[in-house]
Amino acid sequence: MEAVANRPRWKIIQFSVNESNQIIRIDGKLPAHLTECTGVYFSVKTQLDTLETEIAEIGEISLLFNARKSHPIHDTIGFSKVPTGTRPVFKKMAAKLLPNQPITGFYLDYGKTTNRFGNFLPYTINIYFECKTAEPVKNG
């Protein structure tokens, strides 16, 4: 069975933050049949026992596509203990993709995820990419 062209596809890149103020190098790849990224969503996958219910900015992320020729994302990531109960809202972007080119960049932790004793709480972040494909993809 073939999927319809331009049907959304998702790719996830995951990384862990283990130290306060840590800088993490991001180096990933998207499948060659994807031709454009239309959105991105960041999710903190760890339940953090912070004093605050919400932290507007726990770190900064920068992503580059197509051998660093395209820089569509430079943003901050926040954290909330309260589940939204809604479907994730992807930040819109329009990044045309060249086949087999890496996604590179960095994440800088701001050192704000601490417990009531002031100790840093490690966490994991998922980056969800919403992409399009221009050619049919065989399923199953």
N, C-alpha and C positions, 0 to 999 in steps of 0.2 A: 504494500500500500504506500502511495506517495503522499507526502504532506503538501499542502498548498503553498506556492511561493509567497514570500513576504509575510507568512504567518509568524507571529512573535516566537522567538527562541530565547531561552535564558541560560546564562553561564554564571557560575559563582566562583569567586576567588576569596579564600579565607586566610586570615592570619591571626596570630595571638600576640597580645601585648603583655609582657611579663615584668616590666620595670617601669617605674615612674620616669617620664620624659624620654622614653625610648623612641628612637627613630627606626622605622622598619622600611626596608627596601621592598617595593612591590615589583614583582616580575612574573607575568603570566601571559597566556596566549588564549586567543579565541579560535574556535574551529575555522578552517579555511573557507567553508561554505557560507559563513556569515559575512554580509556585505556592509552592514550599517548598524551602529548602536544608537538606539533612539531614547534610551533612558537608563538611569542608574539609581539604585536604592542601597542605603547602608543600614546594617542591622547589628546591634550589639547582642551577641548570642549568649552572653553570660548573665545570670542573675547576680547583681552586685548589691551587697549589703551596705550601701552608702547612707549617710545621714539625710541627704537630700532625696526627694522623690524624683526630681528631674535635674539634670545638669545640661545646660544648653550647649556647652562645648566641652567635650572630653579630649578632642584631638583634631588635627588638621590633615587633610588628605589631598594629594595632587596626583592626577593620572594623565599619562601621555600615551598616544596611540601612533601607529604607523612610523615606527623608528624615530619617535620623538618629534614628528613633524606636526602633530595635532595635540593640543593641550585643552581638551574640552572641560575638564573637571579640576577645580581647586576650591575646596569647600571645607567646612567644619562638620564634625559628627557629634551628635548629642546622645544623651542617654535618658531613658525614662523607666521607672519601676512599674508604671501603670500601663497595662496592655491597652493598645488603642481599640482593639475589637473590630478594626476595619482592615480592608485590604490595603497592602502597602501602596503608597503613592510614589511613583518613580519620578525623579527629577528629569525633566526633558533635556535631551541633548541630541545633536546631529553629528555623529562622527562616522564618516565613510571609512570603511576598513579595507586595507590592502591585505591580500592573503598572506598568511603565515608571518605576520609582523607581531612583535610582542607588545603587551601593555606594560608600561613601566611607570614608576612613580615612587612616592613615599607616603608614610603616615607618621606624624609626630604626635606623641601622647603629651597632653598638657599636665599630667600629674594630678588630676582632680578626682580620680576614682579612689577615694580613701574611706576606710571604715571610721567608727567613732573614736578609735585610738590614734588615728592619723596614719595608719599603715596602708600602703598601696594595695589595691585589689586588682589582680590580673583579669583580663577579659579577652574575648575573641570577637572579631568583626568579620561579617560576611559582606562582600560587595556583590550585589546582584546586577548583572547587565541584561537589559532587554534589547534584543537585536533582531534584525531582519535577515532573511536569506533570499537571494534572487533565483535560486535554482531549487527544484524539487529535491526533497530529502526522503529516502526510503526509510519507513518505520517497520520494525519487526521483521 
